[in-house]
Each structure stands twice: as C-alpha cells, then as structure tokens.
Amino acid sequence: MASVHRRPKTRYWFAGWYDAQGRFHLRSTRETDRKKALAVALEYERAEKMAKAGRASETQFRKVLNDILVRTGSPDRLRATSTREWFNDWLRRKEATRTQDTIDRYRAVVISFLGHLEDRADRPLAELHATEVDDYISECLETSSAKTAKLHLEMIRSALGMARRHGLIDTNPAEAVEMPEGDGETHEPFTDTEVSLLRKVADPDWSTLILLGARTGVRLTKLASLRWDQVNLVEGTITLMKPGKRGNAVVIPMHNEVRERLGALAGAGTPGECVMPSLAGEEAGGKRGLSRRFKKIAAAAGVDLKEITTATGRKFCRLSFHSLRHTFVSDLANNGAQPETRRKLTGQRSASTHNIYTHLQLDTLRVAINALPRLPVV
C-alpha cells in the first residue's frame, strides 16, 4: 500500500511504494500538503501495477502523470504531439522554403503514410515504432519501384529527424529501417494495343489518364491532378511545373489524339477544376491508391503486368502505370525522335549538360509528338 513519510531537514512529504519485484521506493513529492502527497504516492503505485500487469505504454504513463497534476491542483498538463500533428506541422514548416511542386510531393507521402497508420496516427509521436515505418515501406514496394520507396523513406526520416532535434522524440525510428535496394528491376513499355485494351475497360477519367500517360510521359500523380487552367486547347499545349527549387514551367505539345480527347471534355470543367475530378488528389500508393486501382484495370483488360519475385523475395511488376512513360519514350525513339528531343519532352535529367546547350523550339517538339501513330481500336 502506498504511503507518505516525512524526512528530517525537509518540509516535503515523500511517497513510498513497492515495485513489481517487491523493492521499496521513496521519492519526494515536492508537496507540503499530506493529502496531495498521498495522491501522488497512489498514482506512483498505480503506474507500478500497470507495469507489472504488462499494460504499460507511454500514453498510459502520461495519463498517470497528468492525473498527478490534476489531483495536486497544478494548472500544468503534459501534452503529447501525435504523429499526425507532427507530420502536418512538418509540412507547414517546409512550405516557407520549398516550391509548391515539392510541397505537393511531400504532402502525397505524408497522406500515404498517415493513411497506412490509420488510427495509430493519432497516438503520441513517441510511440511510433520502426516496424510501422518498415511495414509502410514494404507496402510501397508492392506497388512502386525501390527508387520511389527510397524517396518515401527519406522524407519520413527527414520529418522524424526534425522531431528529434526539437526534443519531441529521443530517437528517429525511421533510421532503423533499411533503405530499399533496386534488385536490378526495370519497367517495360506497354504496346500500343495494350494501351488501347486498358482504355477500353476503364471508366472515362481513367481512360483519359491512361491516354495522357502514353502520349505525354508525365508521371501518375501529376497527371491525375491536371487542371483545366494548365490546358491550352487553342495552342495545343499542357503546362506543368518542374520539381525542384526553381520550379520552371514545362510546356508539352499535345498529341492530336490527346487534343481531341480533352477538346471533347472541355465543356465539363472550369479553369480551376481538375480534368479528371474523380482521380484528383488521390495518392499513388496504399491499399486504395491509384497504382492498385490501375492493377485492377489491367486485370479486367487481360493485360499481363509481368509480376516477378526479386532476389530479396519481394514482388515487382515489370508493367505498371509508370510503364506508360517508357511507352512514350520508346514510341518517340521508334518514330525517329532524336535523344535530345526525347529528353526535352520528358524532362529527364540525364545528359543535363547536353540539354543546357540544346534549345529546341515548340514546333520541333510538336512535330515529334504528332509523328506518333494513333492508338489502335480494339
């Protein structure tokens, strides 16, 4: 039974209690009122019993400490920042120093990670465990490349590293998670017939998205969030922002088939609205993400995504939505587009020095895109 004691040469009462091993502890309560001191002693004993019963967690111990503050009349309270609160705060901190495009990529990772945690995201940040981060990265690897999963892990490490520097956590749990290795896997391009089969079974927004992927080479989440104010049907162009600190605009000429498709949809949207509203803002990864939904479309179309098991034992699809980017580049090459033209159209950073000294006009890029044949009717 908890008790209180007075010791010589001090005006404070000491709390006395036994731990799970039967050892007696005596600790100052910093209270001069015996009743308040006894309340503290009883809470210490309650925490010890919780630990003995195996029901101890940081959240429960914080509750015990808060109960002590309440019973002793203290106006202070312990506050534990949740995982959700910290990651959203981390995003707000980054907004001051990053471009909107970079923030959008950070936000996509945060939404995906918090979605994976579900209700656990509302627990104190200090309770986040390395296994939860590892489980999330494993989930990423089911639908994305090792390179993409690595970027997700790097962002999570960065956010948790800042939390550690701010004293919210003692260690960074993401540092215990190993960086994914590529296993040498590579994506393959879809054939034009496979692209047509995918579009045939897809709903209107997905059909548009797949066509844009095959005829612009732009990545999944950026295309899914395409707005009408980025589309110029008169000039036949789509304007996007490059990632990075400079955030330069990239103007992509439309293939005639894309122009016809967007022209047919143009009356349905206003400048600030998204071209494919049912897909806008959706995350790529996760159990209900765009990548998983694309897999279902491929299954309905009878298109084999060529799933393999890598050397590390994880599964990887040689064909995914990202393969449409490979389709775009391969079709350009097969129809005579020069390497510098292809790099200009895709924004690929390889041979960057060459790109600095190569200035291609929009008309040159337009000719390269419209040299591509129309997709077959299936």
Long-range contacts (C-beta under 8 A, 24 or more apart in sequence): 1-45, 2-38, 2-41, 2-42, 2-44, 2-45, 3-38, 3-41, 4-29, 4-34, 4-37, 4-38, 4-41, 12-37, 13-37, 13-38, 15-40, 15-41, 15-44, 16-41, 17-41, 17-44, 17-45, 17-48, 18-45, 18-48, 19-48, 20-48, 20-51, 20-52, 31-72, 36-71, 36-72, 36-73, 39-68, 39-71, 39-72, 40-68, 40-71, 40-72, 43-67, 43-68, 43-71, 57-127, 58-124, 58-126, 58-127, 59-123, 59-124, 59-127, 62-124, 80-124, 80-125, 80-126, 81-124, 81-125, 81-163, 81-168, 82-121, 82-122, 82-123, 82-124, 82-125, 83-114, 83-117, 83-120, 83-121, 83-122, 83-123, 83-124, 83-125, 83-127, 83-128, 84-114, 84-121, 84-122, 85-125, 86-125, 86-159, 86-163, 86-168, 87-113, 87-114, 87-121, 87-159, 90-159, 90-162, 90-163, 93-162, 98-245, 99-241, 99-243, 99-244, 99-245, 99-246, 99-247, 100-241, 100-247, 101-241, 101-242, 101-243, 101-244, 101-247, 102-243, 102-244, 102-245, 102-247, 104-225, 105-243, 106-155, 108-221, 108-283, 108-284, 109-151, 109-152, 109-155, 109-156, 110-155, 110-159, 111-283, 112-136, 112-140, 112-152, 112-283, 112-284, 112-285, 112-286, 112-289, 113-152, 113-156, 115-283, 115-286, 116-286, 125-163, 125-168, 125-169, 126-168, 126-169, 126-170, 128-160, 128-169, 128-173, 129-173, 130-173, 130-174, 130-176, 130-177, 132-173, 133-173, 133-174, 133-176, 133-177, 134-176, 134-177, 137-177, 137-180, 138-314, 139-285, 139-286, 139-287, 140-285, 141-180, 141-314, 141-316, 142-314, 142-315, 143-284, 143-285, 143-289, 143-291, 143-292, 143-295, 143-320, 144-284, 144-285, 144-291, 145-182, 145-185, 145-187, 145-316, 145-322, 146-180, 146-181, 146-182, 146-183, 146-185, 147-182, 149-180, 150-179, 150-180, 152-285, 153-177, 153-179, 153-180, 181-312, 183-310, 183-311, 183-312, 183-314, 183-316, 184-310, 184-311, 185-308, 185-310, 185-316, 185-318, 186-318, 187-318, 187-319, 187-320, 187-322, 187-323, 187-326, 188-306, 188-318, 188-319, 188-323, 188-326, 189-323, 189-324, 189-326, 189-327, 189-329, 189-330, 189-331, 190-214, 190-303, 190-319, 190-323, 190-324, 190-326, 190-327, 191-327, 192-327, 192-331, 192-373, 192-375, 192-376, 193-376, 193-378, 194-301, 194-303, 194-319, 195-324, 195-327, 195-375, 196-375, 196-376, 196-377, 196-378, 197-301, 197-302, 197-303, 197-378, 198-297, 198-298, 198-301, 198-303, 199-375, 200-301, 200-378, 201-297, 201-300, 201-301, 202-297, 202-301, 203-278, 205-276, 205-277, 205-278, 205-279, 206-276, 206-279, 206-293, 206-294, 206-297, 208-261, 208-262, 208-265, 208-275, 208-276, 209-276, 209-279, 210-297, 210-321, 210-324, 211-257, 211-258, 211-261, 211-375, 212-258, 213-321, 213-324, 213-325, 213-327, 213-328, 214-324, 214-327, 214-328, 214-331, 214-375, 215-254, 215-255, 215-257, 215-258, 215-328, 215-369, 215-372, 216-252, 216-254, 216-255, 216-258, 216-328, 217-324, 217-325, 217-328, 217-329, 217-345, 217-346, 218-252, 218-325, 219-322, 219-325, 220-284, 220-290, 220-291, 220-294, 220-321, 220-322, 221-282, 221-283, 221-284, 221-290, 224-276, 224-279, 224-280, 224-281, 224-282, 224-290, 225-274, 225-280, 225-281, 226-274, 226-275, 226-276, 227-271, 227-272, 227-273, 227-274, 227-275, 228-266, 228-269, 228-270, 228-271, 228-272, 228-273, 228-274, 228-275, 229-271, 229-272, 231-262, 231-266, 231-275, 233-259, 233-262, 233-263, 233-266, 236-366, 237-362, 242-347, 250-347, 251-362, 252-345, 252-365, 253-362, 253-365, 253-366, 253-369, 253-370, 254-369, 255-369, 255-370, 255-372, 256-370, 256-374, 257-374, 257-375, 290-321, 291-320, 291-321, 294-320, 294-321, 295-320, 331-372, 332-368, 332-369, 332-372, 335-368, 335-371, 335-372, 335-373, 336-371, 337-368, 337-371, 341-365, 341-368, 342-368, 345-369
